[in-house]
Amino acid sequence: MKNLIQIFAIIFIFIFAAGNISAQSEESTLIVSFQKVKLSDIGAANKLINEKFAPILNSLVDEGKLYSWGLFNHAWGDEWNVNVWYTAKDMDAFHIFWEEYMNRIDKQQPDAWKELRNYIQEHKDNIYTILNQHQLPPQK
């Protein structure tokens, strides 16, 4: 059952992760950060990510240091319920992005990670290679 849920999560990510990327034949990298958060804390964790992390992530995408990122939750499935994805050209580009991201978070939102960790019961990261993708329709 866990494998089936993971397959659905991967399909979901491949469909939605490439929102700002045009169709391409070159491989890119998808990093997914999964968190287990108590159901009663999901709203607070989402709010924190959207208020403190999103502006910095959006600016890094706008500057071309990251292809895209996104936050997703699930209505049913396994216990990994507050999740963030990042897409980058490759792992080297992701490492460069991550270092800059950590520097900006430390300067602009020094308590953000500590606050977020208060909601997270467990955490894991997965790294995937995107083999094929197509741009999403324009967002409203």
N, CA, C and O of each residue as an XYZ file, in Angstrom:
560
protein
N       0.827     -1.194      0.000
C       0.000      0.000      0.000
C       0.872      1.259      0.000
O       0.579      2.229     -0.699
N       1.969      1.229      0.809
C       2.862      2.392      0.835
C       3.459      2.657     -0.537
O       3.580      3.810     -0.950
N       3.838      1.591     -1.252
C       4.415      1.773     -2.587
C       3.402      2.388     -3.534
O       3.758      3.238     -4.351
N       2.157      1.977     -3.441
C       1.116      2.536     -4.289
C       0.925      4.024     -4.004
O       0.773      4.823     -4.928
N       0.933      4.387     -2.745
C       0.787      5.794     -2.360
C       1.986      6.596     -2.858
O       1.824      7.716     -3.343
N       3.176      6.034     -2.743
C       4.364      6.733     -3.229
C       4.304      6.916     -4.746
O       4.712      7.954     -5.266
N       3.800      5.914     -5.448
C       3.671      6.034     -6.903
C       2.713      7.166     -7.246
O       3.000      7.975     -8.128
N       1.562      7.232     -6.548
C       0.610      8.319     -6.786
C       1.235      9.670     -6.464
O       1.007     10.642     -7.184
N       2.025      9.744     -5.386
C       2.686     11.003     -5.036
C       3.661     11.422     -6.126
O       3.729     12.598     -6.483
N       4.415     10.468     -6.653
C       5.373     10.779     -7.709
C       4.643     11.261     -8.962
O       5.061     12.230     -9.595
N       3.557     10.584     -9.313
C       2.774     11.016    -10.481
C       2.260     12.431    -10.270
O       2.346     13.264    -11.172
N       1.726     12.709     -9.088
C       1.230     14.056     -8.769
C       2.337     15.086     -8.933
O       2.132     16.139     -9.537
N       3.486     14.784     -8.404
C       4.608     15.716     -8.467
C       5.025     15.960     -9.906
O       5.261     17.104    -10.293
N       5.121     14.906    -10.703
C       5.513     15.082    -12.097
C       4.504     15.926    -12.856
O       4.879     16.684    -13.751
N       3.235     15.805    -12.513
C       2.211     16.583    -13.203
C       2.286     18.050    -12.821
O       2.156     18.918    -13.685
N       2.493     18.344    -11.547
C       2.391     19.716    -11.075
C       3.717     20.413    -10.807
O       3.742     21.639    -10.698
N       4.806     19.687    -10.698
C       6.063     20.304    -10.283
C       6.678     21.221    -11.314
O       7.493     22.075    -10.966
N       6.322     21.073    -12.540
C       6.993     21.795    -13.612
C       6.240     23.046    -14.025
O       6.310     23.437    -15.190
N       5.538     23.675    -13.130
C       4.687     24.807    -13.457
C       5.355     25.917    -14.230
O       4.693     26.569    -15.038
N       6.624     26.163    -14.026
C       7.297     27.260    -14.708
C       8.311     26.785    -15.734
O       9.110     27.576    -16.235
N       8.281     25.503    -16.044
C       9.269     24.947    -16.958
C       8.590     24.607    -18.276
O       7.541     23.963    -18.280
N       9.159     25.022    -19.372
C       8.629     24.654    -20.689
C       8.932     23.189    -20.957
O       9.767     22.579    -20.288
N       8.245     22.639    -21.939
C       8.518     21.257    -22.318
C       9.991     21.144    -22.682
O      10.558     22.024    -23.330
N      10.591     20.052    -22.254
C      12.012     19.898    -22.521
C      12.360     18.427    -22.595
O      11.652     17.576    -22.056
N      13.454     18.140    -23.266
C      13.899     16.767    -23.366
C      15.081     16.513    -22.439
O      15.427     15.357    -22.194
N      15.693     17.543    -21.929
C      16.802     17.365    -21.017
C      16.297     16.968    -19.646
O      15.226     17.402    -19.223
N      17.061     16.147    -18.956
C      16.699     15.742    -17.613
C      16.851     16.917    -16.657
O      17.666     17.811    -16.882
N      16.066     16.906    -15.599
C      16.229     17.849    -14.510
C      16.035     17.087    -13.209
O      15.734     15.893    -13.220
N      16.206     17.771    -12.103
C      16.191     17.117    -10.797
C      15.006     17.606     -9.978
O      14.701     18.798     -9.943
N      14.354     16.672     -9.331
C      13.234     16.953     -8.442
C      13.607     16.494     -7.046
O      13.934     15.327     -6.836
N      13.558     17.407     -6.099
C      13.828     17.087     -4.707
C      12.518     17.267     -3.965
O      11.889     18.320     -4.071
N      12.096     16.259     -3.217
C      10.851     16.337     -2.463
C      11.163     16.152     -0.987
O      11.791     15.174     -0.580
N      10.713     17.105     -0.205
C      10.888     17.087      1.240
C       9.550     16.706      1.870
O       8.580     17.460      1.792
N       9.508     15.537      2.492
C       8.285     15.030      3.114
C       8.345     15.251      4.617
O       9.379     15.026      5.245
N       7.232     15.693      5.191
C       7.131     15.891      6.626
C       5.894     15.194      7.165
O       4.844     15.183      6.522
N       6.027     14.608      8.356
C       4.874     14.114      9.103
C       4.505     15.213     10.093
O       5.308     15.591     10.946
N       3.288     15.717      9.971
C       2.795     16.789     10.833
C       1.450     16.339     11.405
O       0.633     15.770     10.682
N       1.214     16.587     12.689
C      -0.083     16.254     13.270
C      -1.181     16.951     12.476
O      -1.019     18.097     12.057
N      -2.288     16.263     12.271
C      -3.388     16.829     11.490
C      -3.801     18.199     12.022
O      -4.136     19.090     11.242
N      -3.780     18.372     13.317
C      -4.189     19.649     13.908
C      -3.198     20.774     13.631
O      -3.528     21.944     13.827
N      -1.995     20.443     13.182
C      -0.953     21.447     12.931
C      -0.707     21.726     11.451
O       0.102     22.593     11.122
N      -1.382     21.015     10.555
C      -1.131     21.188      9.124
C      -1.375     22.636      8.686
O      -0.551     23.212      7.976
N      -2.487     23.221      9.098
C      -2.798     24.600      8.712
C      -1.739     25.579      9.173
O      -1.355     26.479      8.425
N      -1.263     25.416     10.394
C      -0.230     26.310     10.929
C       1.093     26.128     10.192
O       1.792     27.103      9.918
N       1.436     24.883      9.871
C       2.680     24.629      9.126
C       2.592     25.239      7.734
O       3.545     25.867      7.272
N       1.450     25.059      7.057
C       1.265     25.658      5.727
C       1.374     27.175      5.789
O       2.035     27.788      4.950
N       0.735     27.774      6.769
C       0.769     29.232      6.921
C       2.207     29.714      7.117
O       2.622     30.694      6.500
N       2.952     29.043      7.955
C       4.347     29.407      8.199
C       5.174     29.307      6.919
O       5.955     30.209      6.614
N       5.008     28.228      6.178
C       5.751     28.065      4.923
C       5.382     29.172      3.944
O       6.258     29.770      3.318
N       4.090     29.443      3.813
C       3.633     30.465      2.869
C       4.054     31.874      3.258
O       4.303     32.705      2.385
N       4.135     32.154      4.541
C       4.481     33.510      4.982
C       5.979     33.756      5.080
O       6.446     34.846      4.751
N       6.739     32.764      5.524
C       8.162     33.002      5.790
C       9.105     32.404      4.754
O      10.157     32.978      4.471
N       8.746     31.277      4.195
C       9.630     30.606      3.246
C       9.294     30.967      1.801
O      10.194     31.185      0.990
N       8.002     31.031      1.477
C       7.576     31.248      0.092
C       8.144     32.510     -0.544
O       8.603     32.449     -1.685
N       8.135     33.663      0.149
C       8.683     34.862     -0.510
C      10.152     34.699     -0.924
O      10.565     35.187     -1.976
N      10.916     34.024     -0.104
C      12.330     33.807     -0.428
C      12.455     32.808     -1.578
O      13.232     33.025     -2.508
N      11.706     31.737     -1.517
C      11.730     30.752     -2.600
C      11.267     31.372     -3.915
O      11.869     31.125     -4.960
N      10.212     32.168     -3.874
C       9.722     32.817     -5.093
C      10.786     33.717     -5.702
O      10.954     33.745     -6.921
N      11.503     34.449     -4.861
C      12.543     35.336     -5.401
C      13.685     34.523     -6.024
O      14.265     34.944     -7.024
N      14.004     33.388     -5.452
C      15.058     32.546     -6.022
C      14.634     31.945     -7.361
O      15.466     31.778     -8.254
N      13.350     31.619     -7.509
C      12.843     31.165     -8.806
C      12.903     32.315     -9.801
O      13.363     32.141    -10.930
N      12.432     33.507     -9.379
C      12.436     34.679    -10.261
C      13.846     35.030    -10.727
O      14.026     35.536    -11.835
N      14.841     34.766     -9.890
C      16.237     35.048    -10.231
C      16.879     33.924    -11.045
O      18.028     34.049    -11.467
N      16.158     32.842    -11.266
C      16.674     31.736    -12.065
C      17.581     30.784    -11.310
O      18.267     29.969    -11.928
N      17.601     30.866    -10.005
C      18.448     29.974     -9.210
C      17.774     28.628     -8.945
O      18.410     27.695     -8.456
N      16.475     28.535     -9.273
C      15.679     27.338     -9.089
C      14.606     27.352    -10.169
O      14.073     28.414    -10.489
N      14.279     26.193    -10.737
C      13.224     26.156    -11.749
C      11.860     26.442    -11.129
O      11.137     27.330    -11.582
N      11.515     25.684    -10.090
C      10.220     25.849     -9.444
C      10.258     25.233     -8.051
O      11.197     24.527     -7.681
N       9.225     25.520     -7.307
C       9.050     24.899     -5.999
C       7.551     24.876     -5.736
O       6.795     25.567     -6.420
N       7.122     24.113     -4.782
C       5.718     24.087     -4.429
C       5.486     23.378     -3.111
O       6.326     22.616     -2.631
N       4.327     23.647     -2.541
C       3.883     23.048     -1.286
C       2.661     22.202     -1.600
O       1.755     22.665     -2.294
N       2.616     20.975     -1.107
C       1.410     20.171     -1.288
C       1.121     19.343     -0.043
O       2.026     18.878      0.650
N      -0.167     19.178      0.215
C      -0.689     18.326      1.285
C      -1.528     17.248      0.628
O      -1.775     17.296     -0.577
N      -1.965     16.280      1.410
C      -2.875     15.299      0.833
C      -4.135     15.185      1.677
O      -4.127     15.437      2.882
N      -5.212     14.800      1.015
C      -6.490     14.599      1.690
C      -6.548     13.201      2.292
O      -7.222     12.994      3.302
N      -5.866     12.255      1.701
C      -5.755     10.904      2.236
C      -4.444     10.324      1.730
O      -3.879     10.807      0.749
N      -3.981      9.325      2.380
C      -2.730      8.695      1.966
C      -1.905      8.324      3.173
O      -2.445      8.023      4.237
N      -0.621      8.347      3.011
C       0.246      7.978      4.118
C       0.394      9.145      5.088
O      -0.301     10.154      4.971
N       1.280      9.003      6.019
C       1.444      9.999      7.076
C       2.330     11.190      6.683
O       2.452     12.135      7.462
N       2.946     11.170      5.504
C       3.795     12.274      5.045
C       2.872     13.318      4.422
O       2.578     13.257      3.229
N       2.421     14.268      5.222
C       1.287     15.091      4.825
C       1.573     16.558      4.526
O       0.701     17.241      3.988
N       2.736     17.060      4.847
C       3.118     18.434      4.490
C       4.423     18.318      3.713
O       5.464     17.967      4.268
N       4.350     18.617      2.426
C       5.460     18.290      1.548
C       5.818     19.471      0.650
O       4.951     20.237      0.229
N       7.097     19.598      0.370
C       7.600     20.677     -0.480
C       8.459     20.039     -1.569
O       9.258     19.142     -1.304
N       8.275     20.530     -2.825
C       9.145     20.061     -3.902
C       9.951     21.230     -4.440
O       9.545     22.389     -4.357
N      11.100     20.892     -4.991
C      11.994     21.843     -5.653
C      12.429     21.194     -6.961
O      12.749     20.006     -6.978
N      12.448     21.949     -8.053
C      13.019     21.438     -9.295
C      14.192     22.325     -9.696
O      14.128     23.551     -9.615
N      15.250     21.676    -10.124
C      16.476     22.369    -10.513
C      17.082     21.660    -11.719
O      16.696     20.542    -12.062
N      18.030     22.328    -12.347
C      18.683     21.750    -13.529
C      19.322     20.406    -13.194
O      19.153     19.433    -13.929
N      20.052     20.353    -12.091
C      20.744     19.143    -11.663
C      21.120     19.304    -10.195
O      20.790     20.317     -9.578
N      21.796     18.329     -9.642
C      22.145     18.399     -8.216
C      23.120     19.530     -7.916
O      23.036     20.149     -6.855
N      24.036     19.809     -8.827
C      24.959     20.927     -8.594
C      24.185     22.239     -8.488
O      24.444     23.048     -7.597
N      23.234     22.446     -9.400
C      22.412     23.666     -9.347
C      21.588     23.700     -8.066
O      21.411     24.761     -7.469
N      21.085     22.542     -7.642
C      20.304     22.500     -6.400
C      21.178     22.876     -5.207
O      20.742     23.629     -4.336
N      22.396     22.365     -5.158
C      23.287     22.690     -4.040
C      23.591     24.183     -3.988
O      23.622     24.776     -2.909
N      23.813     24.785     -5.139
C      24.066     26.234     -5.194
C      22.831     26.985     -4.709
O      22.940     27.912     -3.905
N      21.645     26.583     -5.200
C      20.400     27.191     -4.732
C      20.258     27.032     -3.221
O      19.967     28.000     -2.518
N      20.464     25.815     -2.720
C      20.212     25.530     -1.303
C      21.092     26.378     -0.394
O      20.642     26.873      0.639
N      22.342     26.540     -0.787
C      23.250     27.366      0.021
C      22.741     28.807      0.078
O      22.726     29.418      1.147
N      22.328     29.346     -1.054
C      21.792     30.710     -1.084
C      20.486     30.799     -0.296
O      20.263     31.766      0.432
N      19.645     29.813     -0.437
C      18.373     29.764      0.293
C      18.610     29.775      1.797
O      17.973     30.540      2.522
N      19.518     28.933      2.267
C      19.816     28.886      3.711
C      20.365     30.228      4.201
O      20.005     30.679      5.288
N      21.220     30.860      3.420
C      21.755     32.173      3.809
C      20.644     33.202      3.932
O      20.620     33.981      4.885
N      19.714     33.212      2.963
C      18.627     34.193      2.994
C      17.659     33.926      4.145
O      17.201     34.857      4.806
N      17.354     32.661      4.378
C      16.466     32.326      5.503
C      17.107     32.775      6.817
O      16.450     33.390      7.657
N      18.391     32.464      6.987
C      19.085     32.855      8.223
C      19.063     34.362      8.441
O      18.930     34.817      9.577
N      19.192     35.145      7.367
C      19.215     36.606      7.494
C      17.822     37.208      7.607
O      17.595     38.101      8.424
N      16.876     36.719      6.781
C      15.564     37.355      6.703
C      14.536     36.770      7.668
O      13.640     37.483      8.121
N      14.654     35.503      7.981
C      13.699     34.817      8.860
C      14.462     33.886      9.809
O      14.330     32.666      9.708
N      15.252     34.440     10.719
C      16.166     33.608     11.510
C      15.494     32.542     12.382
O      16.141     31.555     12.732
N      14.241     32.706     12.736
C      13.565     31.711     13.576
C      12.652     30.771     12.790
O      12.002     29.908     13.381
N      12.598     30.925     11.480
C      11.633     30.172     10.678
C      11.844     28.661     10.764
O      10.877     27.922     10.946
N      13.073     28.190     10.638
C      13.308     26.743     10.695
C      12.936     26.185     12.053
O      12.330     25.118     12.147
N      13.293     26.898     13.100
C      12.964     26.445     14.454
C      11.446     26.344     14.620
O      10.944     25.373     15.186
N      10.720     27.345     14.128
C       9.263     27.320     14.210
C       8.693     26.134     13.427
O       7.806     25.434     13.916
N       9.196     25.913     12.227
C       8.682     24.826     11.410
C       8.989     23.468     12.035
O       8.144     22.572     12.022
N      10.181     23.316     12.576
C      10.552     22.041     13.202
C       9.631     21.698     14.372
O       9.468     20.522     14.698
N       9.024     22.704     15.011
C       8.086     22.434     16.101
C       6.863     21.662     15.626
O       6.233     20.967     16.423
N       6.515     21.767     14.355
C       5.362     21.064     13.804
C       5.720     19.697     13.225
O       4.848     18.841     13.078
N       6.970     19.490     12.902
C       7.389     18.282     12.183
C       7.722     17.165     13.164
O       8.568     17.316     14.047
N       7.032     16.038     12.984
C       7.309     14.857     13.801
C       8.430     14.018     13.201
O       9.257     13.457     13.920
N       8.445     13.942     11.871
C       9.487     13.221     11.142
C       9.684     13.884      9.796
O       8.802     14.586      9.302
N      10.852     13.656      9.201
C      11.205     14.298      7.930
C      12.031     13.325      7.095
O      12.831     12.551      7.621
N      11.817     13.386      5.776
C      12.693     12.648      4.852
C      12.723     13.404      3.535
O      11.791     14.140      3.214
N      13.789     13.222      2.778
C      13.938     13.827      1.458
C      14.138     12.714      0.437
O      14.786     11.705      0.713
N      13.575     12.917     -0.736
C      13.803     12.019     -1.861
C      14.261     12.850     -3.047
O      13.835     13.992     -3.220
N      15.127     12.270     -3.858
C      15.650     12.954     -5.037
C      15.319     12.093     -6.255
O      15.586     10.892     -6.286
N      14.726     12.751     -7.261
C      14.297     12.065     -8.464
C      14.911     12.756     -9.679
O      15.277     13.930     -9.618
N      15.019     12.025    -10.772
C      15.399     12.591    -12.048
C      14.134     12.687    -12.894
O      13.467     11.682    -13.139
N      13.810     13.894    -13.337
C      12.651     14.103    -14.203
C      13.089     13.802    -15.632
O      14.023     14.421    -16.142
N      12.422     12.864    -16.269
C      12.794     12.452    -17.616
C      11.973     13.153    -18.684
O      12.436     13.324    -19.812
N      10.749     13.565    -18.337
C       9.874     14.192    -19.303
C       8.871     15.051    -18.555
O       8.393     14.655    -17.492
N       8.543     16.218    -19.090
C       7.557     17.095    -18.464
C       7.050     18.095    -19.482
O       7.657     18.301    -20.533
N       5.933     18.707    -19.154
C       5.360     19.718    -20.022
C       4.791     20.819    -19.159
O       4.313     20.562    -18.054
N       4.836     22.010    -19.637
C       4.404     23.181    -18.873
C       2.915     23.109    -18.545
O       2.119     22.621    -19.348
N       2.547     23.591    -17.375
C       1.159     23.685    -16.970
C       0.489     24.863    -17.654
O       1.177     25.767    -18.127
N      -0.850     24.878    -17.719
C      -1.546     26.050    -18.251
C      -1.245     27.289    -17.396
O      -0.853     27.152    -16.237
N      -1.420     28.485    -17.949
C      -1.168     29.694    -17.168
C      -1.994     29.708    -15.885
O      -3.157     29.304    -15.882
N      -1.390     30.171    -14.806
C      -2.057     30.252    -13.500
C      -2.820     31.560    -13.402
O      -2.372     32.577    -13.930
N      -3.956     31.550    -12.740
C      -4.748     32.776    -12.559
C      -4.239     33.566    -11.393
O      -4.778     34.629    -11.085
